[in-house]
Amino acid sequence: MSRRARICFVLVLALATIGASARDAAPGTSGQSWLVRADKDFQRVGEYVSRGRNTYVQGMIEALGAPSGCRVVGSRNHAVFTWPTRGIWVEAWTYGYVPEGENGCISPDLIHVSEIRLRDPRWTTSLGLHVGDGTMKLRRLYPRAQYYDRSQKFRRNEYWLVVNHGPCIGICTPFEEQSGVDYPRLTAEVRNGRVVSFWVPVFGQGE
């Protein structure tokens, strides 16, 4: 390879790296990522990445910084954490033992991320769907996304953007026990024709 060709190659790599960093960070922020992604092996919310059993809230705090708020809900095994400046709301649970005098807010290393809701319009998927975009854009970017609504006994009206197929756990039909079921990994809640939030169902509490 000639010297000129090597220089061009290095420049292309540098531009690609800069472009990738710019896509991950919103304009006007320093080092903050507004990218939400998921596949069967990981789920990403900004700087936080959940893989396998890495679902403790403590890991999310280490990635995003301390939350602005936390409240215990019902029992010491259930808590809600919030990062208002990032538009992040997290429901956390554990089926494990929480000692007397402690709770999820006091001991985030004992409680797991269950679901993450993202409402800030800066949040974007890798395909360019933002909170606030219309459902027409959603369907164009995710033509295979399935729609589920409250009439089907779901908690919210949403499109499943990323889905994983796995074994059925809990109450299952004979067909589901044999063939498995689909699980959402990233969804878009919609209302009045627009995306109002992204949801990342981690469901780490059973681990």
C-alpha positions as CSV (number, residue, x, y, z in Angstrom):
1,M,0.0,0.0,0.0
2,S,1.4,3.4,-1.0
3,R,2.0,6.2,1.6
4,R,-0.9,8.2,0.1
5,A,-3.3,5.2,0.3
6,R,-2.3,4.6,3.9
7,I,-3.0,8.2,4.9
8,C,-6.5,8.0,3.2
9,F,-7.2,4.7,5.0
10,V,-6.3,6.3,8.4
11,L,-8.5,9.3,7.6
12,V,-11.5,7.1,6.7
13,L,-11.1,5.2,10.0
14,A,-10.9,8.4,12.0
15,L,-14.0,9.9,10.4
16,A,-15.9,6.7,11.0
17,T,-15.0,6.7,14.6
18,I,-16.0,10.4,15.0
19,G,-19.3,9.7,13.2
20,A,-20.1,6.7,15.5
21,S,-19.4,8.9,18.6
22,A,-21.6,11.7,17.3
23,R,-24.5,9.3,16.6
24,D,-24.3,8.0,20.2
25,A,-24.3,11.5,21.9
26,A,-27.0,14.1,21.6
27,P,-26.0,17.6,20.4
28,G,-24.9,19.9,23.2
29,T,-24.0,17.1,25.6
30,S,-20.6,16.0,26.7
31,G,-20.1,12.3,26.8
32,Q,-23.8,11.5,27.3
33,S,-25.3,8.8,25.1
34,W,-29.0,8.9,24.1
35,L,-29.0,5.7,22.2
36,V,-31.3,2.8,23.2
37,R,-30.6,-0.6,21.7
38,A,-31.4,-4.2,22.3
39,D,-30.9,-7.7,20.9
40,K,-31.1,-11.2,22.4
41,D,-27.8,-10.8,24.3
42,F,-27.9,-7.2,25.6
43,Q,-30.0,-4.1,26.3
44,R,-28.5,-0.7,26.2
45,V,-29.8,2.6,27.6
46,G,-27.2,5.3,27.1
47,E,-24.1,4.4,29.1
48,Y,-25.8,1.5,30.8
49,V,-25.6,-2.0,29.3
50,S,-27.3,-5.0,30.7
51,R,-26.0,-8.4,29.7
52,G,-27.1,-11.7,31.2
53,R,-27.1,-11.5,35.0
54,N,-25.8,-7.9,35.1
55,T,-29.2,-6.5,36.2
56,Y,-28.6,-5.0,39.6
57,V,-29.6,-1.3,39.9
58,Q,-26.1,-0.6,41.3
59,G,-24.7,-1.3,37.9
60,M,-27.0,1.3,36.3
61,I,-26.1,3.9,38.9
62,E,-22.4,3.3,38.2
63,A,-23.0,3.9,34.5
64,L,-25.5,6.8,34.7
65,G,-24.6,8.4,38.0
66,A,-26.8,8.7,41.1
67,P,-30.5,9.0,40.5
68,S,-32.3,12.2,41.5
69,G,-35.1,10.3,43.2
70,C,-36.0,6.9,44.6
71,R,-39.0,5.7,46.5
72,V,-40.0,2.4,48.0
73,V,-43.3,1.0,46.7
74,G,-45.3,-1.3,48.9
75,S,-42.4,-3.4,50.3
76,R,-38.7,-3.2,50.7
77,N,-38.4,-5.5,47.6
78,H,-39.9,-2.9,45.2
79,A,-38.6,0.5,44.4
80,V,-38.7,3.2,41.6
81,F,-35.6,5.2,40.6
82,T,-35.7,8.3,38.5
83,W,-33.2,10.4,36.5
84,P,-35.4,13.3,35.5
85,T,-32.7,15.2,33.5
86,R,-32.4,12.1,31.3
87,G,-36.1,11.2,31.2
88,I,-35.4,7.8,32.8
89,W,-37.8,6.0,35.1
90,V,-36.8,2.6,36.4
91,E,-39.0,0.0,38.2
92,A,-36.9,-2.3,40.3
93,W,-37.8,-5.6,42.1
94,T,-36.2,-8.5,43.7
95,Y,-37.5,-12.0,44.6
96,G,-34.6,-12.4,46.9
97,Y,-34.2,-11.6,50.6
98,V,-33.8,-8.0,51.7
99,P,-32.6,-7.7,55.3
100,E,-34.7,-5.9,57.9
101,G,-34.0,-2.2,57.9
102,E,-32.9,-2.1,54.3
103,N,-34.7,-1.6,51.0
104,G,-34.1,-1.1,47.3
105,C,-33.3,2.6,47.7
106,I,-30.8,2.0,50.5
107,S,-29.2,-1.0,48.9
108,P,-29.4,-0.9,45.1
109,D,-26.9,-3.8,45.0
110,L,-29.7,-6.0,46.3
111,I,-32.4,-5.1,43.8
112,H,-32.7,-5.7,40.1
113,V,-33.8,-3.6,37.1
114,S,-37.3,-4.7,36.0
115,E,-38.4,-2.1,33.4
116,I,-36.9,1.1,32.1
117,R,-39.0,3.9,30.6
118,L,-37.5,6.6,28.5
119,R,-39.4,9.8,27.8
120,D,-37.0,12.5,26.8
121,P,-37.2,13.3,23.0
122,R,-33.4,12.9,22.7
123,W,-33.7,9.2,23.1
124,T,-33.3,7.4,19.8
125,T,-33.0,3.9,18.5
126,S,-30.2,2.8,16.2
127,L,-32.6,3.1,13.2
128,G,-33.3,6.7,14.1
129,L,-36.7,6.5,15.8
130,H,-37.1,9.2,18.5
131,V,-39.6,9.7,21.3
132,G,-42.1,12.1,19.8
133,D,-42.0,10.6,16.3
134,G,-45.2,9.6,14.5
135,T,-46.3,6.0,14.1
136,M,-46.0,6.3,10.3
137,K,-42.2,6.8,10.8
138,L,-42.2,3.9,13.3
139,R,-43.9,1.5,10.8
140,R,-41.5,2.6,8.1
141,L,-38.4,2.0,10.2
142,Y,-39.8,-1.2,11.8
143,P,-42.1,-2.8,9.3
144,R,-42.2,-6.1,11.2
145,A,-43.0,-4.6,14.6
146,Q,-46.1,-6.1,16.1
147,Y,-48.7,-3.9,17.8
148,Y,-50.3,-4.8,21.2
149,D,-52.9,-2.8,23.0
150,R,-54.9,-2.7,26.2
151,S,-57.8,-4.7,24.7
152,Q,-55.4,-7.6,24.5
153,K,-54.8,-7.4,28.2
154,F,-51.5,-5.6,27.8
155,R,-50.7,-2.7,30.1
156,R,-50.1,-0.1,27.4
157,N,-50.5,0.4,23.7
158,E,-47.1,-0.4,22.1
159,Y,-45.1,-1.8,19.3
160,W,-42.6,-4.5,20.0
161,L,-39.5,-3.2,18.1
162,V,-37.0,-5.9,19.2
163,V,-38.2,-9.4,20.1
164,N,-36.5,-12.5,21.4
165,H,-37.9,-16.0,21.2
166,G,-37.4,-18.3,24.2
167,P,-39.0,-20.9,26.5
168,C,-42.3,-20.1,28.1
169,I,-42.1,-19.5,31.9
170,G,-45.1,-19.4,34.1
171,I,-48.6,-20.1,32.9
172,C,-48.3,-21.6,29.4
173,T,-50.4,-23.4,26.9
174,P,-49.2,-26.8,25.6
175,F,-48.3,-25.2,22.3
176,E,-46.2,-22.5,24.1
177,E,-44.5,-25.1,26.3
178,Q,-43.4,-26.9,23.2
179,S,-42.7,-24.0,20.8
180,G,-41.8,-21.2,23.2
181,V,-43.0,-17.6,23.1
182,D,-41.8,-14.1,22.0
183,Y,-40.5,-11.7,24.6
184,P,-40.1,-8.0,24.0
185,R,-36.6,-6.5,24.4
186,L,-37.4,-3.0,23.3
187,T,-40.9,-1.4,22.8
188,A,-42.3,1.9,21.8
189,E,-45.4,3.1,23.7
190,V,-47.8,5.1,21.4
191,R,-50.6,7.5,22.1
192,N,-52.5,9.6,19.6
193,G,-50.4,8.5,16.7
194,R,-47.0,9.3,18.3
195,V,-44.3,7.6,20.3
196,V,-44.5,8.8,23.9
197,S,-41.8,6.6,25.4
198,F,-39.5,3.7,24.9
199,W,-39.6,0.7,27.3
200,V,-36.8,-1.7,27.9
201,P,-38.1,-4.8,29.7
202,V,-35.1,-6.2,31.5
203,F,-37.1,-8.3,34.1
204,G,-34.0,-9.1,36.1
205,Q,-35.8,-9.6,39.4
206,G,-36.1,-13.4,38.8
207,E,-32.4,-13.9,38.8
